């Protein structure tokens, strides 16, 4: 999509912005691929989420935009 903040005078400014849905690939400790995790609505990329077993701690935003630390449980086959 077009980058509304594009500055042609700045060498690192791109005229387009790449947008894609947030997904995480999940692997066992031995490298076996388990699948893709699709985070729920309101899940934030930053600060970086912490994955541990079948839980994820991350910042979530509610309908008013208020940020909170939230623990999510990863469900297989959902």
N, CA, C and O atoms as a Tripos MOL2 file, in Angstrom:
@<TRIPOS>MOLECULE
protein
  312   311    78     0     0
PROTEIN
NO_CHARGES

@<TRIPOS>ATOM
      1 N           0.8340   -1.1680    0.0000 N.3       1 UNK1
      2 CA          0.0000    0.0000    0.0000 C.3       1 UNK1
      3 C           0.8850    1.2390    0.0000 C.2       1 UNK1
      4 O           2.0530    1.1730    0.3830 O.2       1 UNK1
      5 N           0.3450    2.3330   -0.4160 N.am      2 UNK2
      6 CA          1.1000    3.5770   -0.5070 C.3       2 UNK2
      7 C           1.4810    4.0890    0.8790 C.2       2 UNK2
      8 O           0.6600    4.0840    1.7960 O.2       2 UNK2
      9 N           2.7200    4.5280    1.0250 N.am      3 UNK3
     10 CA          3.2250    5.0620    2.2920 C.3       3 UNK3
     11 C           2.9270    6.5590    2.3460 C.2       3 UNK3
     12 O           3.5540    7.3450    1.6360 O.2       3 UNK3
     13 N           1.9790    6.9490    3.1810 N.am      4 UNK4
     14 CA          1.5860    8.3520    3.2980 C.3       4 UNK4
     15 C           2.6990    9.2120    3.8840 C.2       4 UNK4
     16 O           2.7100   10.4280    3.6930 O.2       4 UNK4
     17 N           3.6400    8.5850    4.5980 N.am      5 UNK5
     18 CA          4.7420    9.3250    5.2220 C.3       5 UNK5
     19 C           6.0150    9.3040    4.3690 C.2       5 UNK5
     20 O           7.0790    9.7050    4.8410 O.2       5 UNK5
     21 N           5.9180    8.8470    3.1360 N.am      6 UNK6
     22 CA          7.0840    8.7620    2.2530 C.3       6 UNK6
     23 C           7.7140   10.1350    2.0490 C.2       6 UNK6
     24 O           7.0270   11.1050    1.7280 O.2       6 UNK6
     25 N           9.0340   10.2040    2.2390 N.am      7 UNK7
     26 CA          9.8000   11.4300    2.0390 C.3       7 UNK7
     27 C          10.8470   11.1470    0.9620 C.2       7 UNK7
     28 O          11.8490   10.4910    1.2460 O.2       7 UNK7
     29 N          10.6370   11.6290   -0.2750 N.am      8 UNK8
     30 CA         11.5820   11.3560   -1.3570 C.3       8 UNK8
     31 C          12.9960   11.8800   -1.0750 C.2       8 UNK8
     32 O          13.9610   11.4230   -1.6870 O.2       8 UNK8
     33 N          13.1150   12.8240   -0.1610 N.am      9 UNK9
     34 CA         14.4190   13.3850    0.1910 C.3       9 UNK9
     35 C          15.2020   12.4810    1.1450 C.2       9 UNK9
     36 O          16.4110   12.6470    1.3060 O.2       9 UNK9
     37 N          14.5190   11.5300    1.7730 N.am     10 UNK10
     38 CA         15.1680   10.6340    2.7350 C.3      10 UNK10
     39 C          15.4750    9.3040    2.0480 C.2      10 UNK10
     40 O          14.5600    8.6540    1.5420 O.2      10 UNK10
     41 N          16.7560    8.8810    2.0170 N.am     11 UNK11
     42 CA         17.1220    7.6750    1.2580 C.3      11 UNK11
     43 C          16.5100    6.3720    1.7780 C.2      11 UNK11
     44 O          16.3850    5.4150    1.0130 O.2      11 UNK11
     45 N          16.1270    6.3080    3.0480 N.am     12 UNK12
     46 CA         15.5390    5.0820    3.6090 C.3      12 UNK12
     47 C          14.0140    5.0840    3.5790 C.2      12 UNK12
     48 O          13.3860    4.1370    4.0520 O.2      12 UNK12
     49 N          13.4190    6.1270    3.0340 N.am     13 UNK13
     50 CA         11.9680    6.2280    2.9710 C.3      13 UNK13
     51 C          11.4530    5.4990    1.7330 C.2      13 UNK13
     52 O          11.8810    5.7710    0.6110 O.2      13 UNK13
     53 N          10.5320    4.5720    1.9570 N.am     14 UNK14
     54 CA          9.9790    3.7770    0.8560 C.3      14 UNK14
     55 C           8.6260    4.3440    0.4220 C.2      14 UNK14
     56 O           7.8390    4.7640    1.2700 O.2      14 UNK14
     57 N           8.3420    4.3640   -0.8780 N.am     15 UNK15
     58 CA          7.0420    4.8690   -1.3300 C.3      15 UNK15
     59 C           5.8860    3.9190   -1.0410 C.2      15 UNK15
     60 O           4.7220    4.3100   -1.1190 O.2      15 UNK15
     61 N           6.2080    2.6680   -0.7060 N.am     16 UNK16
     62 CA          5.1580    1.7020   -0.3740 C.3      16 UNK16
     63 C           5.4660    1.0480    0.9710 C.2      16 UNK16
     64 O           6.6160    1.0090    1.4070 O.2      16 UNK16
     65 N           4.4240    0.5370    1.6180 N.am     17 UNK17
     66 CA          4.5430   -0.1480    2.8990 C.3      17 UNK17
     67 C           3.9680   -1.5490    2.7320 C.2      17 UNK17
     68 O           2.8760   -1.7160    2.1900 O.2      17 UNK17
     69 N           4.7040   -2.5550    3.1970 N.am     18 UNK18
     70 CA          4.2460   -3.9380    3.1240 C.3      18 UNK18
     71 C           3.4390   -4.2530    4.3720 C.2      18 UNK18
     72 O           3.9250   -4.0430    5.4840 O.2      18 UNK18
     73 N           2.2370   -4.7430    4.2200 N.am     19 UNK19
     74 CA          1.3900   -5.1420    5.3420 C.3      19 UNK19
     75 C           0.9740   -6.5870    5.1400 C.2      19 UNK19
     76 O           0.5820   -6.9790    4.0400 O.2      19 UNK19
     77 N           1.0590   -7.3870    6.2110 N.am     20 UNK20
     78 CA          0.6130   -8.7750    6.1500 C.3      20 UNK20
     79 C           0.0950   -9.1670    7.5300 C.2      20 UNK20
     80 O           0.4870   -8.5680    8.5320 O.2      20 UNK20
     81 N          -0.7780  -10.1600    7.5900 N.am     21 UNK21
     82 CA         -1.3140  -10.5990    8.8810 C.3      21 UNK21
     83 C          -0.1950  -11.1520    9.7740 C.2      21 UNK21
     84 O           0.7540  -11.7640    9.2840 O.2      21 UNK21
     85 N          -0.3160  -10.9320   11.0700 N.am     22 UNK22
     86 CA          0.6660  -11.4180   12.0300 C.3      22 UNK22
     87 C           0.4800  -12.9180   12.2390 C.2      22 UNK22
     88 O          -0.6210  -13.3800   12.5360 O.2      22 UNK22
     89 N           1.5680  -13.6730   12.0800 N.am     23 UNK23
     90 CA          1.5790  -15.1260   12.2760 C.3      23 UNK23
     91 C           2.9030  -15.5070   12.9130 C.2      23 UNK23
     92 O           3.9120  -14.8320   12.7090 O.2      23 UNK23
     93 N           2.9000  -16.5940   13.6880 N.am     24 UNK24
     94 CA          4.1220  -17.1290   14.2800 C.3      24 UNK24
     95 C           4.2410  -18.5960   13.9210 C.2      24 UNK24
     96 O           3.2890  -19.3580   14.0930 O.2      24 UNK24
     97 N           5.4040  -19.0000   13.4230 N.am     25 UNK25
     98 CA          5.6750  -20.4130   13.1800 C.3      25 UNK25
     99 C           6.1960  -21.0070   14.4800 C.2      25 UNK25
    100 O           7.0210  -20.3980   15.1600 O.2      25 UNK25
    101 N           5.7110  -22.2030   14.8250 N.am     26 UNK26
    102 CA          6.0500  -22.8390   16.1020 C.3      26 UNK26
    103 C           6.8360  -24.1210   15.8360 C.2      26 UNK26
    104 O           6.4760  -24.9280   14.9780 O.2      26 UNK26
    105 N           7.9240  -24.2850   16.6000 N.am     27 UNK27
    106 CA          8.8050  -25.4440   16.4620 C.3      27 UNK27
    107 C           9.0440  -26.0760   17.8250 C.2      27 UNK27
    108 O           9.0590  -25.3890   18.8460 O.2      27 UNK27
    109 N           9.2300  -27.3880   17.8320 N.am     28 UNK28
    110 CA          9.6850  -28.0930   19.0330 C.3      28 UNK28
    111 C          11.1450  -27.7170   19.2650 C.2      28 UNK28
    112 O          11.7960  -27.1790   18.3690 O.2      28 UNK28
    113 N          11.6590  -27.9960   20.4580 N.am     29 UNK29
    114 CA         13.0550  -27.6740   20.7580 C.3      29 UNK29
    115 C          14.0260  -28.4450   19.8670 C.2      29 UNK29
    116 O          15.1640  -28.0160   19.6790 O.2      29 UNK29
    117 N          13.5820  -29.5940   19.3090 N.am     30 UNK30
    118 CA         14.4560  -30.3600   18.4100 C.3      30 UNK30
    119 C          14.3570  -29.8940   16.9560 C.2      30 UNK30
    120 O          14.9890  -30.4800   16.0770 O.2      30 UNK30
    121 N          13.5710  -28.8470   16.6960 N.am     31 UNK31
    122 CA         13.4470  -28.3010   15.3480 C.3      31 UNK31
    123 C          12.2440  -28.7850   14.5680 C.2      31 UNK31
    124 O          12.0330  -28.3350   13.4420 O.2      31 UNK31
    125 N          11.4330  -29.6980   15.1320 N.am     32 UNK32
    126 CA         10.2450  -30.1950   14.4480 C.3      32 UNK32
    127 C           9.2110  -29.0840   14.3230 C.2      32 UNK32
    128 O           8.8420  -28.4430   15.3070 O.2      32 UNK32
    129 N           8.7520  -28.8690   13.0950 N.am     33 UNK33
    130 CA          7.7500  -27.8320   12.8440 C.3      33 UNK33
    131 C           6.3890  -28.2960   13.3400 C.2      33 UNK33
    132 O           5.9360  -29.3840   12.9850 O.2      33 UNK33
    133 N           5.7270  -27.4710   14.1640 N.am     34 UNK34
    134 CA          4.4170  -27.8220   14.7080 C.3      34 UNK34
    135 C           3.2640  -27.1400   13.9830 C.2      34 UNK34
    136 O           2.1600  -27.6810   13.9290 O.2      34 UNK34
    137 N           3.5100  -25.9630   13.4290 N.am     35 UNK35
    138 CA          2.4400  -25.2620   12.7320 C.3      35 UNK35
    139 C           2.5220  -23.7700   12.9410 C.2      35 UNK35
    140 O           3.5250  -23.2410   13.4190 O.2      35 UNK35
    141 N           1.4510  -23.1040   12.5740 N.am     36 UNK36
    142 CA          1.3770  -21.6450   12.6510 C.3      36 UNK36
    143 C           0.3850  -21.2340   13.7190 C.2      36 UNK36
    144 O          -0.6960  -21.8130   13.8320 O.2      36 UNK36
    145 N           0.7560  -20.2260   14.5050 N.am     37 UNK37
    146 CA         -0.1330  -19.6640   15.5200 C.3      37 UNK37
    147 C          -0.6460  -18.3240   15.0010 C.2      37 UNK37
    148 O           0.1350  -17.4610   14.5990 O.2      37 UNK37
    149 N          -1.9710  -18.1630   15.0170 N.am     38 UNK38
    150 CA         -2.6040  -16.9100   14.6280 C.3      38 UNK38
    151 C          -3.0300  -16.2080   15.9180 C.2      38 UNK38
    152 O          -3.9270  -16.6860   16.6120 O.2      38 UNK38
    153 N          -2.3980  -15.0820   16.2440 N.am     39 UNK39
    154 CA         -2.7480  -14.4040   17.4920 C.3      39 UNK39
    155 C          -4.1360  -13.7720   17.4290 C.2      39 UNK39
    156 O          -4.6330  -13.4450   16.3510 O.2      39 UNK39
    157 N          -4.7570  -13.6030   18.6010 N.am     40 UNK40
    158 CA         -6.1020  -13.0200   18.6380 C.3      40 UNK40
    159 C          -6.0930  -11.5180   18.3680 C.2      40 UNK40
    160 O          -5.0420  -10.8780   18.3810 O.2      40 UNK40
    161 N          -7.2570  -10.9770   18.1300 N.am     41 UNK41
    162 CA         -7.4290   -9.5350   17.9270 C.3      41 UNK41
    163 C          -6.8950   -8.7820   19.1450 C.2      41 UNK41
    164 O          -7.1270   -9.1950   20.2810 O.2      41 UNK41
    165 N          -6.1910   -7.6960   18.9150 N.am     42 UNK42
    166 CA         -5.6450   -6.8910   20.0140 C.3      42 UNK42
    167 C          -4.2570   -7.2910   20.4450 C.2      42 UNK42
    168 O          -3.6600   -6.6250   21.2910 O.2      42 UNK42
    169 N          -3.7200   -8.3760   19.8770 N.am     43 UNK43
    170 CA         -2.3830   -8.8580   20.2140 C.3      43 UNK43
    171 C          -1.3530   -7.9020   19.6260 C.2      43 UNK43
    172 O          -1.4410   -7.5500   18.4500 O.2      43 UNK43
    173 N          -0.3740   -7.4760   20.4290 N.am     44 UNK44
    174 CA          0.6330   -6.5180   19.9660 C.3      44 UNK44
    175 C           1.9690   -7.2080   19.7010 C.2      44 UNK44
    176 O           2.3530   -8.1220   20.4300 O.2      44 UNK44
    177 N           2.6720   -6.7730   18.6620 N.am     45 UNK45
    178 CA          3.9990   -7.3070   18.3170 C.3      45 UNK45
    179 C           5.0780   -6.7770   19.2430 C.2      45 UNK45
    180 O           6.0730   -7.4570   19.4950 O.2      45 UNK45
    181 N           4.8880   -5.5720   19.7490 N.am     46 UNK46
    182 CA          5.8870   -4.9610   20.6130 C.3      46 UNK46
    183 C           5.2560   -4.5360   21.9260 C.2      46 UNK46
    184 O           4.1300   -4.0380   21.9210 O.2      46 UNK46
    185 N           5.9290   -4.7090   23.0350 N.am     47 UNK47
    186 CA          7.2160   -5.3740   23.1260 C.3      47 UNK47
    187 C           7.0870   -6.8470   22.7220 C.2      47 UNK47
    188 O           5.9930   -7.4110   22.7330 O.2      47 UNK47
    189 N           8.2070   -7.4510   22.3720 N.am     48 UNK48
    190 CA          8.2240   -8.8190   21.8510 C.3      48 UNK48
    191 C           7.5430   -9.7850   22.8230 C.2      48 UNK48
    192 O           7.8770   -9.8000   24.0080 O.2      48 UNK48
    193 N           6.5870  -10.5970   22.3370 N.am     49 UNK49
    194 CA          5.9170  -11.5720   23.2010 C.3      49 UNK49
    195 C           6.8890  -12.6450   23.6950 C.2      49 UNK49
    196 O           7.9080  -12.9230   23.0620 O.2      49 UNK49
    197 N           6.5490  -13.2400   24.8400 N.am     50 UNK50
    198 CA          7.3660  -14.3050   25.4290 C.3      50 UNK50
    199 C           6.5960  -15.6060   25.3090 C.2      50 UNK50
    200 O           5.4890  -15.7270   25.8350 O.2      50 UNK50
    201 N           7.1810  -16.5900   24.6140 N.am     51 UNK51
    202 CA          6.5740  -17.9000   24.4060 C.3      51 UNK51
    203 C           7.2090  -18.8850   25.3720 C.2      51 UNK51
    204 O           8.4330  -18.9360   25.4910 O.2      51 UNK51
    205 N           6.3820  -19.6740   26.0680 N.am     52 UNK52
    206 CA          6.8880  -20.6860   26.9920 C.3      52 UNK52
    207 C           5.8960  -21.8410   27.0310 C.2      52 UNK52
    208 O           4.8090  -21.7240   27.5960 O.2      52 UNK52
    209 N           6.2880  -22.9630   26.4190 N.am     53 UNK53
    210 CA          5.3830  -24.1100   26.3740 C.3      53 UNK53
    211 C           4.1380  -23.7740   25.5840 C.2      53 UNK53
    212 O           4.2260  -23.3260   24.4410 O.2      53 UNK53
    213 N           2.9720  -23.9850   26.1860 N.am     54 UNK54
    214 CA          1.7310  -23.6660   25.4890 C.3      54 UNK54
    215 C           1.1250  -22.3460   25.9510 C.2      54 UNK54
    216 O          -0.0810  -22.1340   25.8250 O.2      54 UNK54
    217 N           1.9670  -21.4570   26.4870 N.am     55 UNK55
    218 CA          1.5120  -20.1250   26.8990 C.3      55 UNK55
    219 C           2.3440  -19.0350   26.2340 C.2      55 UNK55
    220 O           3.5060  -19.2390   25.8790 O.2      55 UNK55
    221 N           1.7160  -17.8720   26.0750 N.am     56 UNK56
    222 CA          2.3800  -16.6910   25.5360 C.3      56 UNK56
    223 C           2.0010  -15.5100   26.4090 C.2      56 UNK56
    224 O           0.8260  -15.2930   26.7030 O.2      56 UNK56
    225 N           3.0040  -14.7490   26.8200 N.am     57 UNK57
    226 CA          2.7610  -13.5040   27.5460 C.3      57 UNK57
    227 C           3.0410  -12.3770   26.5740 C.2      57 UNK57
    228 O           4.1010  -12.3300   25.9500 O.2      57 UNK57
    229 N           2.0780  -11.4630   26.4490 N.am     58 UNK58
    230 CA          2.2140  -10.3690   25.4920 C.3      58 UNK58
    231 C           1.3900   -9.1840   25.9540 C.2      58 UNK58
    232 O           0.6160   -9.2690   26.9070 O.2      58 UNK58
    233 N           1.5740   -8.0870   25.2580 N.am     59 UNK59
    234 CA          0.7400   -6.9120   25.5060 C.3      59 UNK59
    235 C          -0.5080   -7.0530   24.6520 C.2      59 UNK59
    236 O          -0.4300   -7.3440   23.4580 O.2      59 UNK59
    237 N          -1.6490   -6.8450   25.2730 N.am     60 UNK60
    238 CA         -2.9150   -6.8550   24.5470 C.3      60 UNK60
    239 C          -3.5980   -5.5170   24.7070 C.2      60 UNK60
    240 O          -3.3740   -4.8160   25.6940 O.2      60 UNK60
    241 N          -4.4220   -5.1580   23.7540 N.am     61 UNK61
    242 CA         -5.1700   -3.9010   23.8280 C.3      61 UNK61
    243 C          -6.6630   -4.2110   23.8420 C.2      61 UNK61
    244 O          -7.1480   -5.0470   23.0790 O.2      61 UNK61
    245 N          -7.3720   -3.5300   24.7140 N.am     62 UNK62
    246 CA         -8.8210   -3.7330   24.7450 C.3      62 UNK62
    247 C          -9.4950   -2.8090   23.7370 C.2      62 UNK62
    248 O          -8.8220   -2.1190   22.9720 O.2      62 UNK62
    249 N         -10.8270   -2.7990   23.7400 N.am     63 UNK63
    250 CA        -11.5780   -2.0160   22.7550 C.3      63 UNK63
    251 C         -11.3610   -0.5090   22.8810 C.2      63 UNK63
    252 O         -11.6570    0.2420   21.9520 O.2      63 UNK63
    253 N         -10.8380   -0.0640   24.0380 N.am     64 UNK64
    254 CA        -10.5390    1.3590   24.2260 C.3      64 UNK64
    255 C          -9.0710    1.6780   23.9610 C.2      64 UNK64
    256 O          -8.6500    2.8280   24.0860 O.2      64 UNK64
    257 N          -8.2980    0.6660   23.5960 N.am     65 UNK65
    258 CA         -6.8830    0.8690   23.3150 C.3      65 UNK65
    259 C          -5.9880    0.8100   24.5340 C.2      65 UNK65
    260 O          -4.7990    1.1170   24.4430 O.2      65 UNK65
    261 N          -6.5410    0.4160   25.6820 N.am     66 UNK66
    262 CA         -5.7520    0.3030   26.9060 C.3      66 UNK66
    263 C          -4.8900   -0.9520   26.8270 C.2      66 UNK66
    264 O          -5.3840   -2.0400   26.5320 O.2      66 UNK66
    265 N          -3.5840   -0.7860   27.0970 N.am     67 UNK67
    266 CA         -2.6540   -1.9100   27.0130 C.3      67 UNK67
    267 C          -2.5290   -2.6120   28.3560 C.2      67 UNK67
    268 O          -2.5100   -1.9780   29.4110 O.2      67 UNK67
    269 N          -2.4430   -3.9480   28.2910 N.am     68 UNK68
    270 CA         -2.2760   -4.7750   29.4910 C.3      68 UNK68
    271 C          -1.3940   -5.9630   29.1330 C.2      68 UNK68
    272 O          -1.3720   -6.4020   27.9830 O.2      68 UNK68
    273 N          -0.6670   -6.4820   30.1210 N.am     69 UNK69
    274 CA          0.0450   -7.7360   29.9200 C.3      69 UNK69
    275 C          -0.9690   -8.8540   30.0570 C.2      69 UNK69
    276 O          -1.7040   -8.9270   31.0420 O.2      69 UNK69
    277 N          -1.0010   -9.7260   29.0560 N.am     70 UNK70
    278 CA         -1.9960  -10.7890   29.0060 C.3      70 UNK70
    279 C          -1.2930  -12.1260   28.7860 C.2      70 UNK70
    280 O          -0.3280  -12.2110   28.0260 O.2      70 UNK70
    281 N          -1.7860  -13.1730   29.4610 N.am     71 UNK71
    282 CA         -1.2880  -14.5240   29.2080 C.3      71 UNK71
    283 C          -2.2900  -15.2330   28.3200 C.2      71 UNK71
    284 O          -3.4710  -15.3410   28.6510 O.2      71 UNK71
    285 N          -1.8010  -15.7140   27.1830 N.am     72 UNK72
    286 CA         -2.6260  -16.4590   26.2420 C.3      72 UNK72
    287 C          -2.2310  -17.9340   26.3150 C.2      72 UNK72
    288 O          -1.0830  -18.2610   26.6140 O.2      72 UNK72
    289 N          -3.1760  -18.8090   26.0440 N.am     73 UNK73
    290 CA         -2.8980  -20.2360   25.9510 C.3      73 UNK73
    291 C          -3.0070  -20.6450   24.4950 C.2      73 UNK73
    292 O          -3.9760  -20.3050   23.8170 O.2      73 UNK73
    293 N          -2.0090  -21.3780   24.0130 N.am     74 UNK74
    294 CA         -2.0270  -21.8590   22.6350 C.3      74 UNK74
    295 C          -2.8710  -23.1220   22.5730 C.2      74 UNK74
    296 O          -2.6060  -24.0840   23.2930 O.2      74 UNK74
    297 N          -3.8810  -23.1230   21.7210 N.am     75 UNK75
    298 CA         -4.7410  -24.2840   21.5330 C.3      75 UNK75
    299 C          -4.4130  -24.9520   20.2060 C.2      75 UNK75
    300 O          -4.3260  -24.2840   19.1760 O.2      75 UNK75
    301 N          -4.2340  -26.2360   20.2280 N.am     76 UNK76
    302 CA         -3.9290  -26.9960   19.0280 C.3      76 UNK76
    303 C          -5.2310  -27.3840   18.3330 C.2      76 UNK76
    304 O          -6.1700  -27.8640   18.9670 O.2      76 UNK76
    305 N          -5.2700  -27.1650   17.0080 N.am     77 UNK77
    306 CA         -6.4270  -27.5870   16.2210 C.3      77 UNK77
    307 C          -7.6260  -26.6880   16.3230 C.2      77 UNK77
    308 O          -8.7220  -27.0910   15.9320 O.2      77 UNK77
    309 N          -7.4640  -25.4630   16.8400 N.am     78 UNK78
    310 CA         -8.5710  -24.5410   17.0000 C.3      78 UNK78
    311 C          -8.8570  -23.8350   15.7530 C.2      78 UNK78
    312 O          -9.7690  -23.0090   15.7070 O.2      78 UNK78
@<TRIPOS>BOND
     1     1     2 1
     2     2     3 1
     3     3     4 2
     4     3     5 am
     5     5     6 1
     6     6     7 1
     7     7     8 2
     8     7     9 am
     9     9    10 1
    10    10    11 1
    11    11    12 2
    12    11    13 am
    13    13    14 1
    14    14    15 1
    15    15    16 2
    16    15    17 am
    17    17    18 1
    18    18    19 1
    19    19    20 2
    20    19    21 am
    21    21    22 1
    22    22    23 1
    23    23    24 2
    24    23    25 am
    25    25    26 1
    26    26    27 1
    27    27    28 2
    28    27    29 am
    29    29    30 1
    30    30    31 1
    31    31    32 2
    32    31    33 am
    33    33    34 1
    34    34    35 1
    35    35    36 2
    36    35    37 am
    37    37    38 1
    38    38    39 1
    39    39    40 2
    40    39    41 am
    41    41    42 1
    42    42    43 1
    43    43    44 2
    44    43    45 am
    45    45    46 1
    46    46    47 1
    47    47    48 2
    48    47    49 am
    49    49    50 1
    50    50    51 1
    51    51    52 2
    52    51    53 am
    53    53    54 1
    54    54    55 1
    55    55    56 2
    56    55    57 am
    57    57    58 1
    58    58    59 1
    59    59    60 2
    60    59    61 am
    61    61    62 1
    62    62    63 1
    63    63    64 2
    64    63    65 am
    65    65    66 1
    66    66    67 1
    67    67    68 2
    68    67    69 am
    69    69    70 1
    70    70    71 1
    71    71    72 2
    72    71    73 am
    73    73    74 1
    74    74    75 1
    75    75    76 2
    76    75    77 am
    77    77    78 1
    78    78    79 1
    79    79    80 2
    80    79    81 am
    81    81    82 1
    82    82    83 1
    83    83    84 2
    84    83    85 am
    85    85    86 1
    86    86    87 1
    87    87    88 2
    88    87    89 am
    89    89    90 1
    90    90    91 1
    91    91    92 2
    92    91    93 am
    93    93    94 1
    94    94    95 1
    95    95    96 2
    96    95    97 am
    97    97    98 1
    98    98    99 1
    99    99   100 2
   100    99   101 am
   101   101   102 1
   102   102   103 1
   103   103   104 2
   104   103   105 am
   105   105   106 1
   106   106   107 1
   107   107   108 2
   108   107   109 am
   109   109   110 1
   110   110   111 1
   111   111   112 2
   112   111   113 am
   113   113   114 1
   114   114   115 1
   115   115   116 2
   116   115   117 am
   117   117   118 1
   118   118   119 1
   119   119   120 2
   120   119   121 am
   121   121   122 1
   122   122   123 1
   123   123   124 2
   124   123   125 am
   125   125   126 1
   126   126   127 1
   127   127   128 2
   128   127   129 am
   129   129   130 1
   130   130   131 1
   131   131   132 2
   132   131   133 am
   133   133   134 1
   134   134   135 1
   135   135   136 2
   136   135   137 am
   137   137   138 1
   138   138   139 1
   139   139   140 2
   140   139   141 am
   141   141   142 1
   142   142   143 1
   143   143   144 2
   144   143   145 am
   145   145   146 1
   146   146   147 1
   147   147   148 2
   148   147   149 am
   149   149   150 1
   150   150   151 1
   151   151   152 2
   152   151   153 am
   153   153   154 1
   154   154   155 1
   155   155   156 2
   156   155   157 am
   157   157   158 1
   158   158   159 1
   159   159   160 2
   160   159   161 am
   161   161   162 1
   162   162   163 1
   163   163   164 2
   164   163   165 am
   165   165   166 1
   166   166   167 1
   167   167   168 2
   168   167   169 am
   169   169   170 1
   170   170   171 1
   171   171   172 2
   172   171   173 am
   173   173   174 1
   174   174   175 1
   175   175   176 2
   176   175   177 am
   177   177   178 1
   178   178   179 1
   179   179   180 2
   180   179   181 am
   181   181   182 1
   182   182   183 1
   183   183   184 2
   184   183   185 am
   185   185   186 1
   186   186   187 1
   187   187   188 2
   188   187   189 am
   189   189   190 1
   190   190   191 1
   191   191   192 2
   192   191   193 am
   193   193   194 1
   194   194   195 1
   195   195   196 2
   196   195   197 am
   197   197   198 1
   198   198   199 1
   199   199   200 2
   200   199   201 am
   201   201   202 1
   202   202   203 1
   203   203   204 2
   204   203   205 am
   205   205   206 1
   206   206   207 1
   207   207   208 2
   208   207   209 am
   209   209   210 1
   210   210   211 1
   211   211   212 2
   212   211   213 am
   213   213   214 1
   214   214   215 1
   215   215   216 2
   216   215   217 am
   217   217   218 1
   218   218   219 1
   219   219   220 2
   220   219   221 am
   221   221   222 1
   222   222   223 1
   223   223   224 2
   224   223   225 am
   225   225   226 1
   226   226   227 1
   227   227   228 2
   228   227   229 am
   229   229   230 1
   230   230   231 1
   231   231   232 2
   232   231   233 am
   233   233   234 1
   234   234   235 1
   235   235   236 2
   236   235   237 am
   237   237   238 1
   238   238   239 1
   239   239   240 2
   240   239   241 am
   241   241   242 1
   242   242   243 1
   243   243   244 2
   244   243   245 am
   245   245   246 1
   246   246   247 1
   247   247   248 2
   248   247   249 am
   249   249   250 1
   250   250   251 1
   251   251   252 2
   252   251   253 am
   253   253   254 1
   254   254   255 1
   255   255   256 2
   256   255   257 am
   257   257   258 1
   258   258   259 1
   259   259   260 2
   260   259   261 am
   261   261   262 1
   262   262   263 1
   263   263   264 2
   264   263   265 am
   265   265   266 1
   266   266   267 1
   267   267   268 2
   268   267   269 am
   269   269   270 1
   270   270   271 1
   271   271   272 2
   272   271   273 am
   273   273   274 1
   274   274   275 1
   275   275   276 2
   276   275   277 am
   277   277   278 1
   278   278   279 1
   279   279   280 2
   280   279   281 am
   281   281   282 1
   282   282   283 1
   283   283   284 2
   284   283   285 am
   285   285   286 1
   286   286   287 1
   287   287   288 2
   288   287   289 am
   289   289   290 1
   290   290   291 1
   291   291   292 2
   292   291   293 am
   293   293   294 1
   294   294   295 1
   295   295   296 2
   296   295   297 am
   297   297   298 1
   298   298   299 1
   299   299   300 2
   300   299   301 am
   301   301   302 1
   302   302   303 1
   303   303   304 2
   304   303   305 am
   305   305   306 1
   306   306   307 1
   307   307   308 2
   308   307   309 am
   309   309   310 1
   310   310   311 1
   311   311   312 2
@<TRIPOS>SUBSTRUCTURE
     1 UNK1         2 RESIDUE 1 A UNK
     2 UNK2         6 RESIDUE 1 A UNK
     3 UNK3        10 RESIDUE 1 A UNK
     4 UNK4        14 RESIDUE 1 A UNK
     5 UNK5        18 RESIDUE 1 A UNK
     6 UNK6        22 RESIDUE 1 A UNK
     7 UNK7        26 RESIDUE 1 A UNK
     8 UNK8        30 RESIDUE 1 A UNK
     9 UNK9        34 RESIDUE 1 A UNK
    10 UNK10       38 RESIDUE 1 A UNK
    11 UNK11       42 RESIDUE 1 A UNK
    12 UNK12       46 RESIDUE 1 A UNK
    13 UNK13       50 RESIDUE 1 A UNK
    14 UNK14       54 RESIDUE 1 A UNK
    15 UNK15       58 RESIDUE 1 A UNK
    16 UNK16       62 RESIDUE 1 A UNK
    17 UNK17       66 RESIDUE 1 A UNK
    18 UNK18       70 RESIDUE 1 A UNK
    19 UNK19       74 RESIDUE 1 A UNK
    20 UNK20       78 RESIDUE 1 A UNK
    21 UNK21       82 RESIDUE 1 A UNK
    22 UNK22       86 RESIDUE 1 A UNK
    23 UNK23       90 RESIDUE 1 A UNK
    24 UNK24       94 RESIDUE 1 A UNK
    25 UNK25       98 RESIDUE 1 A UNK
    26 UNK26      102 RESIDUE 1 A UNK
    27 UNK27      106 RESIDUE 1 A UNK
    28 UNK28      110 RESIDUE 1 A UNK
    29 UNK29      114 RESIDUE 1 A UNK
    30 UNK30      118 RESIDUE 1 A UNK
    31 UNK31      122 RESIDUE 1 A UNK
    32 UNK32      126 RESIDUE 1 A UNK
    33 UNK33      130 RESIDUE 1 A UNK
    34 UNK34      134 RESIDUE 1 A UNK
    35 UNK35      138 RESIDUE 1 A UNK
    36 UNK36      142 RESIDUE 1 A UNK
    37 UNK37      146 RESIDUE 1 A UNK
    38 UNK38      150 RESIDUE 1 A UNK
    39 UNK39      154 RESIDUE 1 A UNK
    40 UNK40      158 RESIDUE 1 A UNK
    41 UNK41      162 RESIDUE 1 A UNK
    42 UNK42      166 RESIDUE 1 A UNK
    43 UNK43      170 RESIDUE 1 A UNK
    44 UNK44      174 RESIDUE 1 A UNK
    45 UNK45      178 RESIDUE 1 A UNK
    46 UNK46      182 RESIDUE 1 A UNK
    47 UNK47      186 RESIDUE 1 A UNK
    48 UNK48      190 RESIDUE 1 A UNK
    49 UNK49      194 RESIDUE 1 A UNK
    50 UNK50      198 RESIDUE 1 A UNK
    51 UNK51      202 RESIDUE 1 A UNK
    52 UNK52      206 RESIDUE 1 A UNK
    53 UNK53      210 RESIDUE 1 A UNK
    54 UNK54      214 RESIDUE 1 A UNK
    55 UNK55      218 RESIDUE 1 A UNK
    56 UNK56      222 RESIDUE 1 A UNK
    57 UNK57      226 RESIDUE 1 A UNK
    58 UNK58      230 RESIDUE 1 A UNK
    59 UNK59      234 RESIDUE 1 A UNK
    60 UNK60      238 RESIDUE 1 A UNK
    61 UNK61      242 RESIDUE 1 A UNK
    62 UNK62      246 RESIDUE 1 A UNK
    63 UNK63      250 RESIDUE 1 A UNK
    64 UNK64      254 RESIDUE 1 A UNK
    65 UNK65      258 RESIDUE 1 A UNK
    66 UNK66      262 RESIDUE 1 A UNK
    67 UNK67      266 RESIDUE 1 A UNK
    68 UNK68      270 RESIDUE 1 A UNK
    69 UNK69      274 RESIDUE 1 A UNK
    70 UNK70      278 RESIDUE 1 A UNK
    71 UNK71      282 RESIDUE 1 A UNK
    72 UNK72      286 RESIDUE 1 A UNK
    73 UNK73      290 RESIDUE 1 A UNK
    74 UNK74      294 RESIDUE 1 A UNK
    75 UNK75      298 RESIDUE 1 A UNK
    76 UNK76      302 RESIDUE 1 A UNK
    77 UNK77      306 RESIDUE 1 A UNK
    78 UNK78      310 RESIDUE 1 A UNK
